[in-house]
Amino acid sequence: MRFYQVEEDRAAGYTGDLRAVPRWGFPGITACPGCGAGGGQAGLQYPCVDLSSLPELERKELEDPGRQVGFEDFLRLRERVRPHAPGWARLEPGADFGPLTGTASGTFGPLFMQNPWSLYLRREALEQLQGVGVRGLTGCPLAVRFREKSPPGLLALQLELHGRFHPDCLPPDRTPPCPKCGSVRHAMPEPPILDAASLPEHTDLFRLDAWTTLIVASQRLVEAVQRLALDGVSFRELRVR
Ligand SMILES: [Zn+2]
């Protein structure tokens, strides 16, 4: 099985733009007691997680993810969110939850990326892909106001996290991700090489667990997208060892 990085395809000619933010999110942290790093991670997105049943005070704390809190405060918020999130989710500083809220303009392809770590599908594209056997596509509606009369019916994908880098592409003196906050302490390997043994067989689209801003598609998904003539993204083959 081959694997591909999913990238925005600007040549496809769509002009779509989401000026929107997730409804809830963990704040960043001021300083991690494990590694000293502050802030939060990009790419931990759980758009199908509904936190509307949390008490208002906690919801308010999760509606201002731009701020930073102490690590203990973060741990307290995390335990309130955990029962609402999938068991496999990495609940780390900066993680986002719930639907995107805001406004949107322009035209959207069947597949759309607002940035390299945020992938959206039109509902009919998701159904077409599922119809030909593509697995692992879980999408939830956006709460975004579209300027156009007929909104594109975009769904935000909630992607599982799978996969490691092969040791051959990592610096030999690397330290593992911080066990407390999850932050990775090496640069993106160039070129990245994925560890074949760590790649999933049950899903055709996932976020790389070792680098959460990288979205990976299986050959099965890529072939289905091409066969169905869906556009809006391009695929770059990744090395696997
Ligand atoms: Zn840390």
py3Dmol code that shows the C-alpha trace and the ligand (Angstrom):
import py3Dmol

protein = """\
ATOM      1  CA  MET A   1       0.000   0.000   0.000  1.00  0.00           C
ATOM      2  CA  ARG A   2       1.273   3.465  -0.899  1.00  0.00           C
ATOM      3  CA  PHE A   3       0.628   6.533   1.260  1.00  0.00           C
ATOM      4  CA  TYR A   4       0.296  10.185   0.303  1.00  0.00           C
ATOM      5  CA  GLN A   5       0.397  13.571   1.990  1.00  0.00           C
ATOM      6  CA  VAL A   6      -2.814  15.532   1.321  1.00  0.00           C
ATOM      7  CA  GLU A   7      -2.135  19.101   0.156  1.00  0.00           C
ATOM      8  CA  GLU A   8      -4.216  22.018  -1.042  1.00  0.00           C
ATOM      9  CA  ASP A   9      -4.400  22.188  -4.842  1.00  0.00           C
ATOM     10  CA  ARG A  10      -4.374  25.868  -5.708  1.00  0.00           C
ATOM     11  CA  ALA A  11      -4.363  25.100  -9.413  1.00  0.00           C
ATOM     12  CA  ALA A  12      -7.903  23.692  -9.083  1.00  0.00           C
ATOM     13  CA  GLY A  13      -9.204  27.271  -9.221  1.00  0.00           C
ATOM     14  CA  TYR A  14     -11.433  27.421  -6.144  1.00  0.00           C
ATOM     15  CA  THR A  15     -11.538  30.619  -4.097  1.00  0.00           C
ATOM     16  CA  GLY A  16     -13.077  29.323  -0.857  1.00  0.00           C
ATOM     17  CA  ASP A  17     -12.073  30.895   2.432  1.00  0.00           C
ATOM     18  CA  LEU A  18     -13.291  30.040   5.929  1.00  0.00           C
ATOM     19  CA  ARG A  19     -12.873  32.947   8.323  1.00  0.00           C
ATOM     20  CA  ALA A  20     -13.871  30.760  11.176  1.00  0.00           C
ATOM     21  CA  VAL A  21     -12.649  29.187  14.405  1.00  0.00           C
ATOM     22  CA  PRO A  22     -13.679  26.035  16.260  1.00  0.00           C
ATOM     23  CA  ARG A  23     -16.383  26.612  18.858  1.00  0.00           C
ATOM     24  CA  TRP A  24     -14.204  25.304  21.690  1.00  0.00           C
ATOM     25  CA  GLY A  25     -10.538  24.658  22.276  1.00  0.00           C
ATOM     26  CA  PHE A  26      -8.009  24.037  24.988  1.00  0.00           C
ATOM     27  CA  PRO A  27      -5.961  27.077  25.867  1.00  0.00           C
ATOM     28  CA  GLY A  28      -2.210  26.943  25.485  1.00  0.00           C
ATOM     29  CA  ILE A  29      -0.096  26.461  28.583  1.00  0.00           C
ATOM     30  CA  THR A  30       2.320  28.978  30.050  1.00  0.00           C
ATOM     31  CA  ALA A  31       5.077  26.439  30.677  1.00  0.00           C
ATOM     32  CA  CYS A  32       5.005  22.643  30.632  1.00  0.00           C
ATOM     33  CA  PRO A  33       6.395  21.103  33.832  1.00  0.00           C
ATOM     34  CA  GLY A  34       7.858  18.302  31.695  1.00  0.00           C
ATOM     35  CA  CYS A  35       9.700  20.142  28.920  1.00  0.00           C
ATOM     36  CA  GLY A  36       9.265  23.850  29.650  1.00  0.00           C
ATOM     37  CA  ALA A  37       7.512  24.544  26.351  1.00  0.00           C
ATOM     38  CA  GLY A  38       4.552  26.922  26.273  1.00  0.00           C
ATOM     39  CA  GLY A  39       1.605  27.336  23.932  1.00  0.00           C
ATOM     40  CA  GLY A  40      -0.332  24.545  22.258  1.00  0.00           C
ATOM     41  CA  GLN A  41      -0.214  22.191  19.307  1.00  0.00           C
ATOM     42  CA  ALA A  42      -1.766  22.675  15.888  1.00  0.00           C
ATOM     43  CA  GLY A  43      -3.612  19.864  14.186  1.00  0.00           C
ATOM     44  CA  LEU A  44      -5.419  18.217  17.080  1.00  0.00           C
ATOM     45  CA  GLN A  45      -8.944  18.744  15.732  1.00  0.00           C
ATOM     46  CA  TYR A  46     -12.061  17.007  17.001  1.00  0.00           C
ATOM     47  CA  PRO A  47     -14.917  18.739  15.161  1.00  0.00           C
ATOM     48  CA  CYS A  48     -17.472  16.052  16.086  1.00  0.00           C
ATOM     49  CA  VAL A  49     -16.982  16.539  19.839  1.00  0.00           C
ATOM     50  CA  ASP A  50     -19.923  18.371  21.387  1.00  0.00           C
ATOM     51  CA  LEU A  51     -19.148  20.222  24.610  1.00  0.00           C
ATOM     52  CA  SER A  52     -22.434  22.110  24.801  1.00  0.00           C
ATOM     53  CA  SER A  53     -23.528  20.111  27.856  1.00  0.00           C
ATOM     54  CA  LEU A  54     -20.616  21.344  30.010  1.00  0.00           C
ATOM     55  CA  PRO A  55     -21.435  23.904  32.715  1.00  0.00           C
ATOM     56  CA  GLU A  56     -21.355  27.435  31.352  1.00  0.00           C
ATOM     57  CA  LEU A  57     -18.293  28.476  33.337  1.00  0.00           C
ATOM     58  CA  GLU A  58     -16.159  25.708  31.820  1.00  0.00           C
ATOM     59  CA  ARG A  59     -17.563  26.247  28.373  1.00  0.00           C
ATOM     60  CA  LYS A  60     -16.547  29.891  28.622  1.00  0.00           C
ATOM     61  CA  GLU A  61     -12.997  28.837  29.506  1.00  0.00           C
ATOM     62  CA  LEU A  62     -12.948  26.706  26.358  1.00  0.00           C
ATOM     63  CA  GLU A  63     -14.270  29.508  24.164  1.00  0.00           C
ATOM     64  CA  ASP A  64     -11.120  31.583  24.520  1.00  0.00           C
ATOM     65  CA  PRO A  65      -8.381  29.236  23.303  1.00  0.00           C
ATOM     66  CA  GLY A  66      -6.040  32.088  22.436  1.00  0.00           C
ATOM     67  CA  ARG A  67      -5.123  32.583  26.074  1.00  0.00           C
ATOM     68  CA  GLN A  68      -2.606  30.630  28.118  1.00  0.00           C
ATOM     69  CA  VAL A  69      -3.154  28.951  31.456  1.00  0.00           C
ATOM     70  CA  GLY A  70      -0.995  27.137  33.979  1.00  0.00           C
ATOM     71  CA  PHE A  71      -0.562  23.385  33.506  1.00  0.00           C
ATOM     72  CA  GLU A  72      -2.778  22.509  36.485  1.00  0.00           C
ATOM     73  CA  ASP A  73      -5.625  24.561  35.020  1.00  0.00           C
ATOM     74  CA  PHE A  74      -5.186  22.751  31.736  1.00  0.00           C
ATOM     75  CA  LEU A  75      -5.353  19.347  33.479  1.00  0.00           C
ATOM     76  CA  ARG A  76      -8.590  20.357  35.187  1.00  0.00           C
ATOM     77  CA  LEU A  77     -10.182  21.383  31.873  1.00  0.00           C
ATOM     78  CA  ARG A  78      -8.935  18.210  30.210  1.00  0.00           C
ATOM     79  CA  GLU A  79     -10.727  15.983  32.702  1.00  0.00           C
ATOM     80  CA  ARG A  80     -13.987  17.826  32.012  1.00  0.00           C
ATOM     81  CA  VAL A  81     -13.588  17.336  28.256  1.00  0.00           C
ATOM     82  CA  ARG A  82     -12.377  13.716  28.333  1.00  0.00           C
ATOM     83  CA  PRO A  83     -15.809  12.024  28.735  1.00  0.00           C
ATOM     84  CA  HIS A  84     -17.015  13.820  25.577  1.00  0.00           C
ATOM     85  CA  ALA A  85     -14.025  12.961  23.366  1.00  0.00           C
ATOM     86  CA  PRO A  86     -13.230   9.682  21.588  1.00  0.00           C
ATOM     87  CA  GLY A  87     -11.020   7.339  23.608  1.00  0.00           C
ATOM     88  CA  TRP A  88      -8.234   7.554  21.012  1.00  0.00           C
ATOM     89  CA  ALA A  89      -8.083  11.364  21.037  1.00  0.00           C
ATOM     90  CA  ARG A  90      -4.896  13.086  22.166  1.00  0.00           C
ATOM     91  CA  LEU A  91      -6.111  15.749  24.558  1.00  0.00           C
ATOM     92  CA  GLU A  92      -3.208  18.163  24.606  1.00  0.00           C
ATOM     93  CA  PRO A  93      -2.850  21.944  24.899  1.00  0.00           C
ATOM     94  CA  GLY A  94      -4.218  23.668  21.809  1.00  0.00           C
ATOM     95  CA  ALA A  95      -6.624  20.857  20.788  1.00  0.00           C
ATOM     96  CA  ASP A  96      -9.850  22.082  19.121  1.00  0.00           C
ATOM     97  CA  PHE A  97     -13.403  20.802  19.549  1.00  0.00           C
ATOM     98  CA  GLY A  98     -16.770  21.268  17.923  1.00  0.00           C
ATOM     99  CA  PRO A  99     -17.926  22.909  14.725  1.00  0.00           C
ATOM    100  CA  LEU A 100     -16.209  25.824  13.027  1.00  0.00           C
ATOM    101  CA  THR A 101     -18.044  29.083  13.621  1.00  0.00           C
ATOM    102  CA  GLY A 102     -17.674  32.235  11.562  1.00  0.00           C
ATOM    103  CA  THR A 103     -18.209  33.190   7.950  1.00  0.00           C
ATOM    104  CA  ALA A 104     -17.195  31.798   4.586  1.00  0.00           C
ATOM    105  CA  SER A 105     -16.926  33.125   1.085  1.00  0.00           C
ATOM    106  CA  GLY A 106     -15.861  31.952  -2.345  1.00  0.00           C
ATOM    107  CA  THR A 107     -16.154  28.621  -4.110  1.00  0.00           C
ATOM    108  CA  PHE A 108     -15.293  25.257  -2.593  1.00  0.00           C
ATOM    109  CA  GLY A 109     -14.204  22.081  -4.328  1.00  0.00           C
ATOM    110  CA  PRO A 110     -15.428  18.622  -3.342  1.00  0.00           C
ATOM    111  CA  LEU A 111     -12.349  18.496  -1.098  1.00  0.00           C
ATOM    112  CA  PHE A 112     -11.061  21.649   0.551  1.00  0.00           C
ATOM    113  CA  MET A 113      -8.160  22.606   2.785  1.00  0.00           C
ATOM    114  CA  GLN A 114      -8.198  25.861   4.714  1.00  0.00           C
ATOM    115  CA  ASN A 115      -4.639  25.158   5.842  1.00  0.00           C
ATOM    116  CA  PRO A 116      -2.364  22.106   5.614  1.00  0.00           C
ATOM    117  CA  TRP A 117      -3.880  20.514   8.735  1.00  0.00           C
ATOM    118  CA  SER A 118      -7.602  21.200   8.155  1.00  0.00           C
ATOM    119  CA  LEU A 119      -9.453  19.093   5.581  1.00  0.00           C
ATOM    120  CA  TYR A 120     -13.122  19.432   4.618  1.00  0.00           C
ATOM    121  CA  LEU A 121     -15.296  17.440   2.245  1.00  0.00           C
ATOM    122  CA  ARG A 122     -18.584  18.279   0.646  1.00  0.00           C
ATOM    123  CA  ARG A 123     -21.205  15.883   1.941  1.00  0.00           C
ATOM    124  CA  GLU A 124     -21.806  14.355  -1.491  1.00  0.00           C
ATOM    125  CA  ALA A 125     -18.069  13.765  -1.966  1.00  0.00           C
ATOM    126  CA  LEU A 126     -17.866  12.010   1.406  1.00  0.00           C
ATOM    127  CA  GLU A 127     -20.847   9.838   0.496  1.00  0.00           C
ATOM    128  CA  GLN A 128     -19.387   9.018  -2.912  1.00  0.00           C
ATOM    129  CA  LEU A 129     -16.089   7.974  -1.324  1.00  0.00           C
ATOM    130  CA  GLN A 130     -17.833   5.868   1.306  1.00  0.00           C
ATOM    131  CA  GLY A 131     -19.932   4.345  -1.462  1.00  0.00           C
ATOM    132  CA  VAL A 132     -16.834   2.966  -3.171  1.00  0.00           C
ATOM    133  CA  GLY A 133     -15.449   1.543   0.069  1.00  0.00           C
ATOM    134  CA  VAL A 134     -13.141   4.280   1.376  1.00  0.00           C
ATOM    135  CA  ARG A 135     -12.906   3.841   5.153  1.00  0.00           C
ATOM    136  CA  GLY A 136     -12.351   6.151   8.098  1.00  0.00           C
ATOM    137  CA  LEU A 137     -14.284   9.206   6.920  1.00  0.00           C
ATOM    138  CA  THR A 138     -16.115  10.837   9.825  1.00  0.00           C
ATOM    139  CA  GLY A 139     -17.379  14.312   9.056  1.00  0.00           C
ATOM    140  CA  CYS A 140     -19.450  16.822  10.996  1.00  0.00           C
ATOM    141  CA  PRO A 141     -21.224  19.966   9.755  1.00  0.00           C
ATOM    142  CA  LEU A 142     -19.788  23.440  10.148  1.00  0.00           C
ATOM    143  CA  ALA A 143     -21.655  26.249  11.904  1.00  0.00           C
ATOM    144  CA  VAL A 144     -20.436  28.803   9.385  1.00  0.00           C
ATOM    145  CA  ARG A 145     -22.420  31.457   7.542  1.00  0.00           C
ATOM    146  CA  PHE A 146     -21.886  31.279   3.778  1.00  0.00           C
ATOM    147  CA  ARG A 147     -22.342  34.311   1.590  1.00  0.00           C
ATOM    148  CA  GLU A 148     -23.512  32.221  -1.358  1.00  0.00           C
ATOM    149  CA  LYS A 149     -27.167  31.359  -1.788  1.00  0.00           C
ATOM    150  CA  SER A 150     -26.483  27.625  -1.996  1.00  0.00           C
ATOM    151  CA  PRO A 151     -23.945  26.727   0.690  1.00  0.00           C
ATOM    152  CA  PRO A 152     -21.542  23.920  -0.239  1.00  0.00           C
ATOM    153  CA  GLY A 153     -22.508  21.531   2.580  1.00  0.00           C
ATOM    154  CA  LEU A 154     -18.958  21.178   3.860  1.00  0.00           C
ATOM    155  CA  LEU A 155     -18.144  18.647   6.556  1.00  0.00           C
ATOM    156  CA  ALA A 156     -15.093  18.919   8.821  1.00  0.00           C
ATOM    157  CA  LEU A 157     -13.229  15.638   9.089  1.00  0.00           C
ATOM    158  CA  GLN A 158     -12.433  14.165  12.460  1.00  0.00           C
ATOM    159  CA  LEU A 159      -9.320  12.156  11.693  1.00  0.00           C
ATOM    160  CA  GLU A 160      -7.803   9.443  13.845  1.00  0.00           C
ATOM    161  CA  LEU A 161      -4.122   9.707  14.714  1.00  0.00           C
ATOM    162  CA  HIS A 162      -1.806   6.995  13.443  1.00  0.00           C
ATOM    163  CA  GLY A 163       1.744   6.453  12.337  1.00  0.00           C
ATOM    164  CA  ARG A 164       5.326   7.128  13.309  1.00  0.00           C
ATOM    165  CA  PHE A 165       8.344   8.370  11.411  1.00  0.00           C
ATOM    166  CA  HIS A 166      10.897   5.736  10.486  1.00  0.00           C
ATOM    167  CA  PRO A 167      13.986   6.152  12.699  1.00  0.00           C
ATOM    168  CA  ASP A 168      16.121   6.573   9.543  1.00  0.00           C
ATOM    169  CA  CYS A 169      14.700  10.078   8.955  1.00  0.00           C
ATOM    170  CA  LEU A 170      15.005  11.318  12.538  1.00  0.00           C
ATOM    171  CA  PRO A 171      18.033  12.893  14.197  1.00  0.00           C
ATOM    172  CA  PRO A 172      19.968  10.218  16.128  1.00  0.00           C
ATOM    173  CA  ASP A 173      20.146  12.375  19.257  1.00  0.00           C
ATOM    174  CA  ARG A 174      16.415  13.125  19.363  1.00  0.00           C
ATOM    175  CA  THR A 175      14.407  13.092  22.570  1.00  0.00           C
ATOM    176  CA  PRO A 176      10.933  11.519  22.488  1.00  0.00           C
ATOM    177  CA  PRO A 177       7.768  13.678  22.540  1.00  0.00           C
ATOM    178  CA  CYS A 178       7.115  15.234  25.936  1.00  0.00           C
ATOM    179  CA  PRO A 179       5.010  12.769  27.963  1.00  0.00           C
ATOM    180  CA  LYS A 180       3.204  15.608  29.747  1.00  0.00           C
ATOM    181  CA  CYS A 181       2.179  17.982  26.934  1.00  0.00           C
ATOM    182  CA  GLY A 182       2.902  15.895  23.811  1.00  0.00           C
ATOM    183  CA  SER A 183       5.121  18.465  22.134  1.00  0.00           C
ATOM    184  CA  VAL A 184       7.586  17.094  19.618  1.00  0.00           C
ATOM    185  CA  ARG A 185      11.172  18.132  20.105  1.00  0.00           C
ATOM    186  CA  HIS A 186      12.646  17.770  16.634  1.00  0.00           C
ATOM    187  CA  ALA A 187      12.055  19.513  13.312  1.00  0.00           C
ATOM    188  CA  MET A 188       9.962  17.994  10.518  1.00  0.00           C
ATOM    189  CA  PRO A 189      12.216  15.378   8.895  1.00  0.00           C
ATOM    190  CA  GLU A 190      13.020  16.241   5.287  1.00  0.00           C
ATOM    191  CA  PRO A 191      12.092  14.149   3.489  1.00  0.00           C
ATOM    192  CA  PRO A 192       9.782  12.394   5.941  1.00  0.00           C
ATOM    193  CA  ILE A 193       9.848   8.586   5.895  1.00  0.00           C
ATOM    194  CA  LEU A 194       6.956   6.747   7.506  1.00  0.00           C
ATOM    195  CA  ASP A 195       7.423   3.572   9.519  1.00  0.00           C
ATOM    196  CA  ALA A 196       5.435   0.955   7.578  1.00  0.00           C
ATOM    197  CA  ALA A 197       4.684  -1.100  10.690  1.00  0.00           C
ATOM    198  CA  SER A 198       2.945   1.867  12.332  1.00  0.00           C
ATOM    199  CA  LEU A 199       0.493   2.628   9.527  1.00  0.00           C
ATOM    200  CA  PRO A 200      -3.159   1.653   9.934  1.00  0.00           C
ATOM    201  CA  GLU A 201      -4.992  -0.871   7.779  1.00  0.00           C
ATOM    202  CA  HIS A 202      -8.536  -0.014   8.895  1.00  0.00           C
ATOM    203  CA  THR A 203      -8.683   3.604   7.721  1.00  0.00           C
ATOM    204  CA  ASP A 204      -7.788   5.342   4.463  1.00  0.00           C
ATOM    205  CA  LEU A 205      -7.333   8.861   5.830  1.00  0.00           C
ATOM    206  CA  PHE A 206      -5.640   9.876   9.057  1.00  0.00           C
ATOM    207  CA  ARG A 207      -3.484  12.423  10.768  1.00  0.00           C
ATOM    208  CA  LEU A 208       0.133  11.429  11.353  1.00  0.00           C
ATOM    209  CA  ASP A 209       0.416  10.796  15.077  1.00  0.00           C
ATOM    210  CA  ALA A 210       4.087  11.767  14.984  1.00  0.00           C
ATOM    211  CA  TRP A 211       3.343  15.108  13.257  1.00  0.00           C
ATOM    212  CA  THR A 212      -0.224  16.206  13.738  1.00  0.00           C
ATOM    213  CA  THR A 213      -0.315  18.838  10.990  1.00  0.00           C
ATOM    214  CA  LEU A 214       0.331  16.202   8.325  1.00  0.00           C
ATOM    215  CA  ILE A 215      -2.722  14.464   6.828  1.00  0.00           C
ATOM    216  CA  VAL A 216      -2.083  11.103   5.166  1.00  0.00           C
ATOM    217  CA  ALA A 217      -4.222   9.278   2.608  1.00  0.00           C
ATOM    218  CA  SER A 218      -3.921   5.664   1.523  1.00  0.00           C
ATOM    219  CA  GLN A 219      -3.535   4.640  -2.090  1.00  0.00           C
ATOM    220  CA  ARG A 220      -7.123   3.349  -1.903  1.00  0.00           C
ATOM    221  CA  LEU A 221      -8.433   6.858  -1.131  1.00  0.00           C
ATOM    222  CA  VAL A 222      -6.264   8.520  -3.755  1.00  0.00           C
ATOM    223  CA  GLU A 223      -7.427   6.108  -6.449  1.00  0.00           C
ATOM    224  CA  ALA A 224     -11.069   6.628  -5.447  1.00  0.00           C
ATOM    225  CA  VAL A 225     -10.692  10.431  -5.586  1.00  0.00           C
ATOM    226  CA  GLN A 226      -9.176  10.170  -9.050  1.00  0.00           C
ATOM    227  CA  ARG A 227     -11.769   7.706 -10.307  1.00  0.00           C
ATOM    228  CA  LEU A 228     -14.619   9.921  -9.063  1.00  0.00           C
ATOM    229  CA  ALA A 229     -12.891  13.018 -10.514  1.00  0.00           C
ATOM    230  CA  LEU A 230     -13.058  14.881  -7.183  1.00  0.00           C
ATOM    231  CA  ASP A 231     -10.694  17.838  -6.902  1.00  0.00           C
ATOM    232  CA  GLY A 232      -9.528  20.577  -4.551  1.00  0.00           C
ATOM    233  CA  VAL A 233      -6.537  18.750  -3.089  1.00  0.00           C
ATOM    234  CA  SER A 234      -3.450  17.085  -4.470  1.00  0.00           C
ATOM    235  CA  PHE A 235      -1.514  14.081  -3.193  1.00  0.00           C
ATOM    236  CA  ARG A 236       2.231  13.776  -2.750  1.00  0.00           C
ATOM    237  CA  GLU A 237       3.576  10.274  -2.251  1.00  0.00           C
ATOM    238  CA  LEU A 238       5.388   9.716   1.024  1.00  0.00           C
ATOM    239  CA  ARG A 239       8.321   7.428   1.499  1.00  0.00           C
ATOM    240  CA  VAL A 240       7.542   4.370   3.609  1.00  0.00           C
ATOM    241  CA  ARG A 241      10.108   1.950   5.034  1.00  0.00           C
TER     242      ARG A 241
END
"""
ligand_1 = """\
1
ZN
Zn 5.922 19.265 27.679
"""
view = py3Dmol.view(width=600, height=400)
view.addModel(protein, "pdb")
view.setStyle({"model": 0}, {"cartoon": {"style": "trace"}})
view.addModel(ligand_1, "xyz")
view.setStyle({"model": 1}, {"stick": {}})
view.zoomTo()
view.show()
